[in-house]
Amino acid sequence: MDVALTRDNTTYKRSAAKNSYLPILDSIRGYAALWVFALHCYPRSTPPEASSAIDSFLLLGYLGVPIFFVVSGYCISAAAEASLITEHTALRFLFRRFFRVYPTFWCSALLIFFLAALPPLFRFLFEGKFAYHPQPWMAFTPNTWLQVVSLFPGPQLETAIGSINGVYWTLVIEVQFYCVVAFLVFLKTHFWRNFAIVTVLSVVATFAGLLTTSTSCAPYWPLFSIGGLIYWLRTRQHFFAGIWRLQFWAMLFLTGIAVASFEVQYARHGLGKYYSVTAVLTGFLIWLSNPPETVYTSRPEFKWIVSLLSSAGLMSYSLYLVHYPVNRFFIKHISFLGRPAAAGSTLQPAANFIDLLRLAVVIIVAYAFYVFCERPIHSRLQRKQRQTANPD
């Protein structure tokens, strides 16, 4: 049963505002971003049989994606409910979400195009010859470019965004999730009932084999719904006070069907092995975050870890967007420094140094991108929100 979302419901508004923000979310984002970064950038052992436990763990870095989706489900649900409480329009809600995604995404694409232009430019300056390696995106039609720039589904979108940046596909999923939630905000009433209906429909469609793994939000909706459900529970009752109430069993049921639906997706399409388990564990970590968060931040041995992950969380979007193309650029065009060395070779220390240099360069570029691109954009949005909230 939905709680009435009106301006007069001050008790509910106070409770929702108090419980929606969790500092641990930044740490979780940071962990997910670093895990994905390590998957793509960390130098793993060769040959494969020489791989270590660290290599095996880093190969699971793709599990940073369901972590992002659960956190997004939590945060977007909180933002949607805030819009309903303050009676903001669905269009305004959608604009805020888009403003956080699109400008930074466009800037990251420009960075990729800039990196592609550097080698022929340097060759022309130093050798007087102009030659370039054709990139797939150079042959895009206007319609394909429109799909890429808008991140809206189309027949060429999956291949097109993959040829520019291998991590862009998740942005397509996120944008669709925002649009569905915005529609639920537009309906104004029974937001959570409608949210649950969409979740059930996505699960039923999954079991019926109606969903595909292409650039569609539908197969991933159960992951977002776990985050949304965690937000709903946290803002309605405390875990320790209501563990045996109906909400607890509702959570177990919905997370159970989310896990089952995703396992069906994996069995049919190979979609994200361990996605569901990771999503559920992330959800429980958020749900139970208050006591552990107090312990972690109060113990000296954990403080530096929390601080590191929180810092990574603040720039997680920038790190996620630029790490893959910058790493590929380094490997491709500075290959004479980064060539692999045989085990026991005298070149091994130099190769290790270059690997460390490559990781450092990627992180530095990502941080610079955050400082000069993402942060100013978000600061401008926050200023605009404050001006709107305080017109006088």
N, C-alpha and C positions, 0 to 999 in steps of 0.2 A: 504494500500500500504506500503510495507516494505521500510524502510530507508536503503540505501546502507551501508553495514557494511565493511568499508575498513579502512586501516591505514591512508589514506589521509583525511578521514572525521573527522578532528580534532574538529570541532564545535560540532558535534554530540557526539563524545567520551567524550568531556568535560561536556556536558549537562547530559549524562547518568551517568557518574561518580559522578557528583554533587548531583543528585537526587535519586540515588539508595539506598544509606545507610541512614537509619533513626534510630536514637537512641531509638525511641519509640518502635521499634520492640523487643528490649530486655525486656522492661516493659510488652509488650503484652505476650511474651513467659513466663515471670515470673508469670504473672497472671494465664495463662493457666495451668502451672505446679502446682502452689499452689492450684488451683481449683480441679485438678485431685487428687492431694495428699490429700486434705481435704475429697474428696469423699470416698477414700479408708481407711483413717486413723482416721478421726475425730470421736470421740465417740458420736453417735447419741442417742437421747432419747429413752428409752424403758419404757412402751410399746409404739407402734407406735402412738396411739391416744394422747400421751403426747408430741409429736414432736412439735418443735417450727418453727418459720419462718426461723431460721438459718438452721435447719435440712432440711427443704424443699429446701432451696437454695443450700445447699451442695450436695443434691441428684442429682442436675443438673451438678455435676462436670464432667460428661462424655462429656459435651459441650466444655471442654478444647481441645478435639480431633479436631473438625473442626477449632478451632482457630489456632492450630498448623499447620493444613493443609493449611490454607489460608496464614499464614506467610511463610510456606515452598514454596508455589507457588510463592510468591513475590520474595523471596531470590534466589530460584533456577532459576527463569526467569532472574533475574539480573546476576547471574553467567553464565547462558547460553549465554546471549548477550555479556557479557564480553569476553567469549571464542571466540565468532564470531568476535568481534572487534580486538582482539589480534591474531586471526588466530590460536588459540590453537586447537588441535585435539579433537574430541569427546571422544576418549579414555582417554585423559588427564583430560577432564572435569569429566568423570565418575570415574576415579581413585580418584580425589579429593573428590568427594561426598562420595564414598565408604570408603575412609580413615577416614572421619568424623563420619561414622556410625559404621562400622564393628568392629574395635579394641575395642572401648568402649563397644559395645554390647557383644563381646566375654568376656571381663573382668567382665561385670555384670553377665553373666552366670556362670563364675568361682566363683564369690562371692556367688551365689545361691547354687552351689554345695558345697562350703566350709561351708555355714550355715547348709546344710543338714548333713554334716559330724560331726558337733560339738556335738550334743547330744550323739550319740553312743561313741564318743571319750571320753567325760567327764564321761560317765557311766563306761567305761572301766578303766579309770584312778582312779576313786573314789570307784567303787564297784567291780572291777575286772571281770566284765561281759561285754561281747560284744553282743549287740543286736541293731538292727536298723529297722526302719520302711521302707519297700520297697517304693521307689518313682517310679512314672510312667515312668520317663525318663530312669530308669535303664534297662527297657525292650526294649528300642529303637533298631531297626535294623540299620546296617550301612547306609542303604539308607535313613532312617528317620533322622539319625544324619546329613547326608549330606544336607538334606533339611533344617534342623534347622540352621546349621552353615552358610549356604549360604543365608537363608531367601528367597529362590526362591520357587515358588508354587509347590506343590506336593499333592498327595492324603492324606498323613498323616500330612501335615504341620500344619493345623489349630488346630487339637487336640494336636499335639506334643508341639507347642510353648505355647499353653494355659496351659499345665501341668507344664511347667517350670516357666513361668512368664505371668500373665494375661494381661500385657500391651504390649507384644512383637508383637502382631498382627499389630499394627500401623507401625512398622518398615518394615514389609513385604509390606505394601501399599506404604510407602515412597520409598523403593528401586525400586519398579516397576515404580513409577513416575520418578525417576532419569533416569531409563533406557529409557523410552519413550522420555524424553527431550534430552537425549544424542543422540538418533537416529535423532531427529530433528536438533540437532547441526551438526551431521554427514552429513545431506543433504545440509548444508551450506547456501542455498538460501531460501528466503521466510519463514523464521523461524516463524514469527507471523501468517502468513496465514496458515501454516501447524498446528500451535498450535490451531488456531481457528477451523480448520477442525476436529482435534481430539476431541475438546470440543463438536462440533455439533454431531459428530458420537456417542460420549458417551451418549449425551442427547437423540438422536434418538433411540439408543439401549435400553436405560432405558425405554422410553415410549413403545417400542416394547416388553418389558419384556424379553430381551435377556441377561440381566445382573443379576448376583446373588450377595449375600452379603458375599460370602466366601472370602478368602484372595486374592482378586483381586483389582487392582487399579481403574478399569473402573468405578464402581459405585461412587467412590469418586473423580473422575477427575473434575467434576464441581466445587468442593470446591477448589482444587488447581488452577483451571482456574480463579477463582475470584481474587486470589492473583496475578496471572500472568497478568491479565487485569489491575489491579490497578498499577502494575509496568509500564506497557506499557503507561497508561495514564499519570502517574506522570513524565515520562521521555520525553513526547512529548509536553505537554502543561500544563499550570497552571489551576487549577480548576476554579478560579474566572474569568479567561480570556476567557475560552472556554465553559462555562456551557451550552450554547445553540448550540454548534457545534455538528457535526455528532458524534464525539467520545462520547459525553455525552449520547446521545440516544443509541449508540452502547453498552455502559456500562449497561444502564438500561435494554436493551433487553437481553444481555447475562446473567446478574445476574438474570433476571426474569426467563429465561429458566433453569438456574441452580437451582433456588429455586423450580420451577415446577417439574423438574426431580427428585430432592431429595424428594419432597413430594410424588411423585409416588412411589419411593423406600420405603418410610416409610409406605405408605398405603399397599403395597404388601408384604413387608418383615419385617416391624418393624425396619427399619434401621435408627437409630439416630433421634428420635423426636427432633425437634427444631434445628437440625444440620444446615439446610439451612438458617434459620433466623440468627443464631449466626454467620455463615460464612459471610453473607452479612453485618451485623453490624461491624464485624471485618474489612472487606474490606473498608467500609466507614470511619472507624476510621483511618486506614492507609492512605487512600486517602486524608483525611482532616487533617492530623497529624501536619502539620507545625504550624498553628495558635494555636491549643490547646496545642501542645507540649511546645511552648514558654510560654503560660500562666501557665501551670502546673509547669514548672521548675523555673519560676520566683516568684511564690507565696510560701512563707515560709510554709504555712499549707499543701502544696502538695509535697514539696521537699522530705520529709522523705518517703512518700508513693512511689514516683517515684524512690527514691534510693533503697528502699526495693524491689520493683518489678524488677528493673534493676539487682540487685544482684541475685535475684532468677532466672532471665532470663539467666544470665551467666552460672549458674549451672543447668538450667532447664532439660537438657538431662540426667544428672546424677540423679537428683531428680526423674525424670520420670521413669528411669530404675530400681532404687533400692528401691524406697519407698514401693512398694507392697510386695516384698518378705521379706524385713526387718521387716515390720509391722506384717506380718503373722507369722514370726519366733518369734517375741516378744510375740504375743498373744498366740501362741501354746505352747511355751516352758517356758514361765514365767507366765502361767495362774494362778498359785496360788497367784500371786500379782495382776493380772488384772481381777479377777473374778468380775462380775457385782454386785453391791450392790443395795438392795431394796431402794426405795425412803424413805427418812426419817431415814434410818439406820445410826447407829453410824459409820459404815464402809464407808459411802459415801465420807467424806473428803479424806480418804486414797485412795479410788478408783479414785477420781478425780486427786489426786496427781500422781497416777500410769499412768493415761491417759496422763497427761502432760509430765511425764517422757518418755512415749512411743513415743509421738510426737517429743520430743527433741532428743531422740536416733535416730529416723529415719532421722531427718534433719542433725544431726551430722555425721551419717554414709554417707549420701548422699554428704555432703560437703567434707568429707575425700576422698570419691571416686572421686569427682571432682578434688580435689587438687592433689591426687597421681596417678590418672589414666587418666581421660579425658583431663585435662589441659596440662599435658606433651605431650600427643599424638597430640593435636591440635597445641601446640607450635612447635613440630617437623615438622608438616606439613607446618606451616607458615615459618619456617626457610628454608625449602626446596623450597618453592615458591619464597622467596626472593633471594635465591641462583640462581634459574633458571632465575629470572628476571634480575639479575645482575651477569652474569657469570664471569666478571672480578673482 
